[in-house]
Amino acid sequence: MANPTKDEIIALEKDYWDAMKRKDGKRTSQLSGKVSLTTGARGVTTIPKAKMGEMTEDGHWSLESYEFSDVEVITPKPDVAIIAYKVRQKVTMDGKQQELRAADSSTWIRGVDGWECHAHSETILQH
């Protein structure tokens, strides 16, 4: 199988973000690995596919908008892609609107069910 293009991987990442924006847990579950690793302000977390969907739909948060910049993609193997980028996101958490800037990365693996995100990391950037 041929390596994916940079545009294909960016489209996958945006599909995930768009699903979060819609609070579409079914889609985030479809795009997640059986178990995903995440790192961020809360440390290291393993999240099963079904739990990812629940987390997308539940909670007192919403993603109003996002914008990627400085996007880089590498494909060490035809079925593995790693994307890293800066993101500016407008979110509401517990009724409080915020604008966050972060550096994110995701590892995508293509399997029998298509592309799935198996790891995601986010580091909040200082302004």
Backbone as CSV, one residue per row, in Angstrom:
resi,resn,N_x,N_y,N_z,CA_x,CA_y,CA_z,C_x,C_y,C_z
1,MET,0.828,-1.181,0.000,0.000,0.000,0.000,0.880,1.255,0.000
2,ALA,0.439,2.276,-0.695,1.212,3.514,-0.786,1.107,4.332,0.501
3,ASN,2.142,5.114,0.745,2.098,6.017,1.885,0.963,7.021,1.691
4,PRO,0.302,7.404,2.768,-0.739,8.432,2.660,-0.095,9.788,2.375
5,THR,-0.851,10.686,1.797,-0.337,12.031,1.566,-0.513,12.870,2.832
6,LYS,0.195,13.963,2.884,0.061,14.904,3.998,-1.392,15.378,4.095
7,ASP,-2.003,15.685,2.955,-3.391,16.157,2.950,-4.360,15.111,3.501
8,GLU,-4.113,13.833,3.211,-4.984,12.769,3.736,-4.917,12.701,5.261
9,ILE,-3.727,12.839,5.809,-3.564,12.761,7.267,-4.140,14.013,7.929
10,ILE,-3.940,15.171,7.329,-4.550,16.399,7.861,-6.074,16.256,7.856
11,ALA,-6.628,15.680,6.794,-8.083,15.479,6.713,-8.573,14.548,7.820
12,LEU,-7.820,13.497,8.136,-8.184,12.597,9.243,-8.206,13.351,10.570
13,GLU,-7.160,14.134,10.803,-7.064,14.878,12.059,-8.219,15.878,12.174
14,LYS,-8.541,16.558,11.071,-9.658,17.505,11.082,-10.990,16.782,11.258
15,ASP,-11.114,15.590,10.702,-12.331,14.797,10.890,-12.550,14.534,12.371
16,TYR,-11.464,14.204,13.072,-11.542,13.952,14.516,-11.968,15.218,15.260
17,TRP,-11.299,16.338,14.958,-11.634,17.605,15.615,-13.081,18.015,15.299
18,ASP,-13.500,17.834,14.048,-14.880,18.183,13.678,-15.880,17.327,14.438
19,ALA,-15.556,16.049,14.648,-16.429,15.162,15.424,-16.514,15.648,16.873
20,MET,-15.401,16.111,17.424,-15.438,16.649,18.785,-16.294,17.915,18.828
21,LYS,-16.158,18.739,17.816,-16.935,19.976,17.751,-18.434,19.675,17.722
22,ARG,-18.825,18.613,16.989,-20.235,18.193,16.906,-20.659,17.350,18.102
23,LYS,-19.673,16.983,18.958,-19.892,16.046,20.081,-20.421,14.711,19.545
24,ASP,-19.816,14.253,18.472,-20.193,13.017,17.783,-19.322,11.872,18.293
25,GLY,-19.767,11.261,19.389,-19.005,10.183,20.007,-18.858,8.959,19.138
26,LYS,-19.839,8.694,18.299,-19.739,7.539,17.393,-18.549,7.711,16.457
27,ARG,-18.388,8.929,15.924,-17.291,9.165,14.986,-15.936,9.163,15.694
28,THR,-15.844,9.776,16.883,-14.545,9.744,17.566,-14.167,8.315,17.941
29,SER,-15.158,7.500,18.299,-14.874,6.082,18.576,-14.364,5.374,17.330
30,GLN,-15.011,5.627,16.183,-14.588,4.999,14.927,-13.154,5.365,14.576
31,LEU,-12.776,6.600,14.875,-11.445,7.087,14.517,-10.381,6.771,15.562
32,SER,-10.768,6.154,16.683,-9.829,5.847,17.757,-9.394,4.386,17.715
33,GLY,-8.176,4.140,18.173,-7.689,2.774,18.301,-8.442,2.045,19.408
34,LYS,-8.271,0.732,19.464,-8.931,-0.082,20.496,-8.685,0.516,21.880
35,VAL,-7.453,0.917,22.112,-7.074,1.681,23.300,-6.132,2.779,22.814
36,SER,-6.398,4.010,23.207,-5.557,5.142,22.805,-4.804,5.681,24.010
37,LEU,-3.618,6.171,23.751,-2.825,6.852,24.772,-2.965,8.349,24.552
38,THR,-3.178,9.095,25.624,-3.198,10.545,25.523,-2.299,11.126,26.598
39,THR,-1.687,12.263,26.270,-0.922,13.004,27.266,-1.342,14.460,27.181
40,GLY,-1.315,15.109,28.322,-1.693,16.513,28.372,-1.610,17.017,29.789
41,ALA,-2.390,18.060,30.071,-2.355,18.707,31.378,-2.704,17.756,32.522
42,ARG,-3.464,16.694,32.215,-3.859,15.739,33.259,-2.928,14.531,33.341
43,GLY,-1.814,14.579,32.633,-0.865,13.475,32.674,-1.074,12.494,31.534
44,VAL,-0.846,11.222,31.820,-0.943,10.146,30.834,-2.223,9.355,31.086
45,THR,-2.971,9.104,30.031,-4.239,8.384,30.155,-4.358,7.355,29.042
46,THR,-4.877,6.175,29.368,-5.262,5.202,28.346,-6.785,5.240,28.263
47,ILE,-7.296,5.330,27.039,-8.733,5.481,26.848,-9.225,4.425,25.862
48,PRO,-10.077,3.489,26.310,-10.666,2.514,25.390,-11.580,3.216,24.377
49,LYS,-11.724,2.599,23.221,-12.509,3.138,22.111,-13.901,3.605,22.562
50,ALA,-14.652,2.769,23.268,-16.016,3.120,23.689,-16.010,4.304,24.649
51,LYS,-15.025,4.353,25.537,-14.917,5.451,26.505,-14.651,6.773,25.787
52,MET,-13.880,6.722,24.696,-13.594,7.936,23.928,-14.893,8.541,23.416
53,GLY,-15.787,7.693,22.929,-17.079,8.169,22.458,-17.893,8.805,23.566
54,GLU,-17.905,8.161,24.731,-18.638,8.703,25.880,-18.062,10.051,26.307
55,MET,-16.743,10.154,26.351,-16.097,11.398,26.761,-16.408,12.529,25.781
56,THR,-16.540,12.191,24.501,-16.854,13.198,23.493,-18.247,13.772,23.725
57,GLU,-19.185,12.896,24.066,-20.583,13.317,24.204,-20.898,13.908,25.567
58,ASP,-20.220,13.449,26.607,-20.511,13.876,27.966,-19.693,15.101,28.359
59,GLY,-19.932,15.545,29.532,-19.105,16.603,30.093,-19.647,17.994,29.815
60,HIS,-19.091,18.912,30.550,-19.505,20.306,30.463,-18.466,21.087,29.663
61,TRP,-18.322,20.731,28.413,-17.356,21.390,27.549,-17.912,21.443,26.133
62,SER,-17.414,22.370,25.368,-17.713,22.403,23.938,-16.536,23.048,23.219
63,LEU,-16.345,22.601,22.004,-15.308,23.147,21.129,-16.027,24.003,20.098
64,GLU,-15.807,25.313,20.150,-16.478,26.208,19.213,-15.744,26.294,17.871
65,SER,-14.417,26.376,17.936,-13.639,26.495,16.703,-12.207,26.057,16.960
66,TYR,-11.519,25.780,15.855,-10.098,25.428,15.933,-9.443,25.808,14.619
67,GLU,-8.135,26.038,14.684,-7.371,26.348,13.479,-5.963,25.788,13.641
68,PHE,-5.521,25.001,12.649,-4.185,24.422,12.660,-3.192,25.368,11.985
69,SER,-1.936,25.302,12.440,-0.831,25.974,11.749,0.429,25.132,11.944
70,ASP,1.455,25.434,11.165,2.754,24.751,11.275,2.597,23.229,11.273
71,VAL,1.789,22.720,10.353,1.497,21.277,10.312,2.655,20.513,9.665
72,GLU,3.073,19.448,10.339,4.092,18.540,9.814,3.550,17.113,9.882
73,VAL,3.833,16.325,8.852,3.408,14.926,8.802,4.585,14.079,8.353
74,ILE,4.815,12.970,9.073,5.787,11.980,8.604,5.089,10.629,8.506
75,THR,5.567,9.810,7.590,5.002,8.466,7.415,6.156,7.475,7.430
76,PRO,6.536,6.988,8.630,7.664,6.067,8.726,7.418,4.726,8.051
77,LYS,6.140,4.357,7.884,5.740,3.141,7.185,4.440,3.466,6.450
78,PRO,4.082,2.695,5.432,2.860,2.996,4.683,1.582,3.034,5.537
79,ASP,1.559,2.295,6.638,0.356,2.235,7.459,0.495,2.983,8.788
80,VAL,1.504,3.846,8.884,1.727,4.638,10.099,1.989,6.083,9.689
81,ALA,1.272,7.005,10.325,1.488,8.432,10.068,1.471,9.182,11.388
82,ILE,2.362,10.149,11.498,2.434,10.985,12.693,2.271,12.430,12.240
83,ILE,1.339,13.121,12.866,1.069,14.519,12.544,1.355,15.362,13.783
84,ALA,1.970,16.513,13.584,2.222,17.464,14.665,1.874,18.853,14.142
85,TYR,1.327,19.700,15.021,0.861,21.014,14.587,0.597,21.900,15.795
86,LYS,0.490,23.185,15.525,-0.016,24.113,16.521,-1.508,24.255,16.262
87,VAL,-2.270,24.460,17.334,-3.715,24.643,17.193,-4.163,25.790,18.099
88,ARG,-5.001,26.634,17.526,-5.681,27.684,18.296,-7.125,27.214,18.402
89,GLN,-7.607,27.067,19.624,-8.957,26.532,19.823,-9.758,27.412,20.770
90,LYS,-11.015,27.583,20.426,-11.947,28.294,21.306,-12.852,27.249,21.923
91,VAL,-12.845,27.197,23.251,-13.596,26.183,23.983,-14.396,26.840,25.107
92,THR,-15.431,26.132,25.525,-16.164,26.513,26.725,-16.085,25.328,27.667
93,MET,-15.564,25.573,28.866,-15.440,24.527,29.881,-16.139,25.003,31.144
94,ASP,-17.117,24.225,31.576,-17.902,24.586,32.763,-18.442,26.014,32.662
95,GLY,-18.926,26.370,31.460,-19.536,27.670,31.242,-18.572,28.813,31.000
96,LYS,-17.269,28.550,31.042,-16.256,29.594,30.868,-15.604,29.473,29.491
97,GLN,-15.727,30.546,28.675,-15.096,30.544,27.357,-13.608,30.826,27.487
98,GLN,-12.833,30.099,26.690,-11.381,30.263,26.694,-10.855,30.138,25.282
99,GLU,-9.753,30.787,25.023,-9.020,30.547,23.788,-7.669,29.975,24.186
100,LEU,-7.370,28.799,23.660,-6.135,28.100,23.999,-5.257,27.973,22.768
101,ARG,-3.966,28.047,22.975,-2.993,27.729,21.937,-2.206,26.529,22.425
102,ALA,-2.039,25.544,21.559,-1.354,24.320,21.974,-0.541,23.755,20.821
103,ALA,0.386,22.881,21.179,1.114,22.067,20.209,0.599,20.643,20.405
104,ASP,0.107,20.035,19.333,-0.498,18.702,19.398,0.231,17.748,18.460
105,SER,0.112,16.469,18.773,0.579,15.436,17.841,-0.319,14.215,17.980
106,SER,-0.478,13.511,16.880,-1.270,12.279,16.855,-0.537,11.230,16.040
107,THR,-0.685,9.985,16.468,-0.146,8.850,15.721,-1.315,8.053,15.176
108,TRP,-1.356,7.923,13.848,-2.415,7.213,13.137,-1.862,5.908,12.576
109,ILE,-2.638,4.832,12.719,-2.256,3.521,12.183,-3.404,3.006,11.328
110,ARG,-3.069,2.551,10.124,-4.070,1.995,9.210,-4.148,0.489,9.412
111,GLY,-5.356,0.027,9.789,-5.588,-1.397,10.008,-6.783,-1.862,9.203
112,VAL,-7.349,-2.996,9.593,-8.476,-3.576,8.857,-9.706,-2.673,8.885
113,ASP,-9.824,-1.837,9.925,-10.964,-0.916,10.030,-10.640,0.479,9.510
114,GLY,-9.547,0.612,8.784,-9.145,1.918,8.265,-8.191,2.610,9.229
115,TRP,-8.047,3.917,9.075,-7.140,4.696,9.906,-7.735,4.913,11.292
116,GLU,-6.908,4.707,12.319,-7.312,4.943,13.702,-6.202,5.694,14.426
117,CYS,-6.614,6.610,15.292,-5.665,7.353,16.104,-5.360,6.540,17.360
118,HIS,-4.089,6.216,17.563,-3.677,5.399,18.701,-2.985,6.195,19.799
119,ALA,-2.573,7.433,19.495,-1.935,8.272,20.509,-2.136,9.743,20.147
120,HIS,-2.394,10.544,21.175,-2.561,11.986,20.977,-1.938,12.705,22.168
121,SER,-1.208,13.775,21.871,-0.537,14.549,22.903,-0.835,16.024,22.688
122,GLU,-1.056,16.746,23.783,-1.295,18.190,23.685,-0.531,18.907,24.773
123,THR,0.201,19.933,24.363,0.942,20.794,25.286,0.425,22.204,25.112
124,ILE,-0.103,22.783,26.179,-0.588,24.159,26.127,0.621,25.092,25.980
125,LEU,0.542,26.034,25.032,1.622,26.978,24.782,1.391,28.278,25.547
126,GLN,2.457,28.876,25.980,2.372,30.187,26.617,2.191,31.219,25.525
127,HIS,1.420,32.255,25.787,1.148,33.280,24.762,2.318,34.113,24.459
